[in-house]
Amino acid sequence: MSVRGGRAGHQASGKDEATEDGGDERLGETIRLLRQRAGLSIQDVATSTGLSTGMISQVERALATPSIRTLRLLSIALAVPISYFFEVRETAETSRYIVRRNDRRLLRLTASGVLKEALTPAEKGELEFYELTLNPGGSSGTDFFQHTGEKAGYVLSGRLRLWLNHEAHELDAGDSFRFPSTVPHMFDNPTQAIARVIWVTTLGAARPERP
């Protein structure tokens, strides 16, 4: 089902919506250390990503929770896969090729209403494979973005609204998709029920859509 329309609704962000388990603090510290290790200033990262210096500073200080789009841009600027930002469970079994269900690395983006679980091992590769849980109203962010490679997915439950070139496609459980990542895209959950999606992406340089 396709519906013509503009951008999805704005998702608020801020410290008051941060996780209570220290996830925002850990994520912010990871980004700050990676930036410093690369010898980059906040302005350098802002110039590279198109994000504001204020946003980057707030994320580093755990005063704002980034969207998936923001993390994708930061991962490219800092030369690490987005899965580098994931929280590793203390009891996780380390394997080069296998990920056990109870050992998945997690990324909680409370302000965006998204829980992202890595289904691929931590070792860097060309393919990233996730299970996304989207709370009602959860989204990838408020802007379209694009990069080289491809994306694909399968809706396990609930409904996903996938925006491609400003056109919204509503996908229900059992529906699937694939598209070139060069197509401007974003996604959200427009319902009052939780949605779960398998999400696959190949790595590439991301950039925001230009008007």
Secondary structure as GFF3:
##gff-version 3
##sequence-region A 1 211
A	DSSP	beta_strand	2	4	.	.	.	ID=ss1
A	DSSP	three_ten_helix	15	17	.	.	.	ID=ss2
A	DSSP	alpha_helix	23	37	.	.	.	ID=ss3
A	DSSP	alpha_helix	42	49	.	.	.	ID=ss4
A	DSSP	alpha_helix	53	60	.	.	.	ID=ss5
A	DSSP	alpha_helix	68	77	.	.	.	ID=ss6
A	DSSP	three_ten_helix	82	85	.	.	.	ID=ss7
A	DSSP	three_ten_helix	101	103	.	.	.	ID=ss8
A	DSSP	beta_strand	106	109	.	.	.	ID=ss9
A	DSSP	three_ten_helix	110	112	.	.	.	ID=ss10
A	DSSP	beta_strand	114	118	.	.	.	ID=ss11
A	DSSP	beta_strand	127	134	.	.	.	ID=ss12
A	DSSP	beta_strand	145	147	.	.	.	ID=ss13
A	DSSP	beta_strand	150	157	.	.	.	ID=ss14
A	DSSP	beta_strand	159	164	.	.	.	ID=ss15
A	DSSP	beta_strand	167	172	.	.	.	ID=ss16
A	DSSP	beta_strand	176	180	.	.	.	ID=ss17
A	DSSP	beta_strand	185	188	.	.	.	ID=ss18
A	DSSP	beta_strand	195	202	.	.	.	ID=ss19
A	DSSP	beta_strand	206	208	.	.	.	ID=ss20
###
